Amino acid sequence: MSASSATAEKLTAAEIQERMGSIAGWTVEDGKLSREFRFGDFIEAFSFMTACAIKAEKMNHHPEWFNVYHKVKVQLTTHDAGGITAKDFTLAEFMNNQAG
C-alpha cells in the first residue's frame, strides 16, 4: 500500500494547533481546515482548482470546495479517519503554494 492510500490517523487538538502555524490563512471550522482563496478572475480561480485537483487525485485525498467567480472556499478533513490528519495539512500547504 502506498503512503498516499494508507489510512491517516486523526490528529489531536494539540497536534492540529501545533501545525496551524505552517499553513497561513487557514482556520479550523466545524472540525475541518478551512480557507477562502481570492483570485483576480474566474480563470485564475479555475486554474488553481485544476492544479489542486490533480494533486488531490494523486494523494487520493479530495477537498470539499465551492467556487463562485474569483473565490474558492475549501474545507479539508479526512473522512476515513473522522477528522483532520497530516494529509489535510499536506494538501493545505500545496494549495497555499499554488495560490502564491
PELIN-V386485 format. One record per residue. N is the residue number from 1. SS is DSSP state (H for helix, E for strand, C for the rest). NEAR is the number of other ideal C-beta (glycine too) atoms within 12 Angstrom. Layout:
[[N	SS	NEAR] [N	SS	NEAR]]
This chain:
[[1	C	7] [2	C	9] [3	C	14] [4	C	19] [5	C	14] [6	C	17] [7	C	19] [8	C	28] [9	C	17] [10	C	21] [11	C	27] [12	C	15] [13	H	14] [14	H	9] [15	H	20] [16	H	29] [17	H	17] [18	H	15] [19	H	25] [20	H	24] [21	H	12] [22	H	20] [23	C	30] [24	C	17] [25	C	21] [26	C	31] [27	E	22] [28	E	25] [29	E	17] [30	C	13] [31	C	23] [32	E	27] [33	E	39] [34	E	28] [35	E	33] [36	E	22] [37	E	34] [38	E	21] [39	C	22] [40	C	16] [41	C	13] [42	H	17] [43	H	14] [44	H	22] [45	H	28] [46	H	22] [47	H	22] [48	H	33] [49	H	30] [50	H	17] [51	H	23] [52	H	34] [53	H	24] [54	H	16] [55	H	25] [56	H	27] [57	H	16] [58	H	19] [59	H	30] [60	C	20] [61	C	35] [62	C	25] [63	C	34] [64	E	24] [65	E	27] [66	E	17] [67	E	26] [68	E	16] [69	C	16] [70	C	21] [71	E	23] [72	E	32] [73	E	26] [74	E	38] [75	E	28] [76	E	43] [77	C	31] [78	E	33] [79	H	22] [80	H	18] [81	H	21] [82	C	15] [83	E	25] [84	C	39] [85	C	31] [86	H	31] [87	H	36] [88	H	43] [89	H	31] [90	H	29] [91	H	41] [92	H	41] [93	H	27] [94	H	26] [95	H	37] [96	H	23] [97	H	19] [98	H	25] [99	H	29] [100	C	15]]
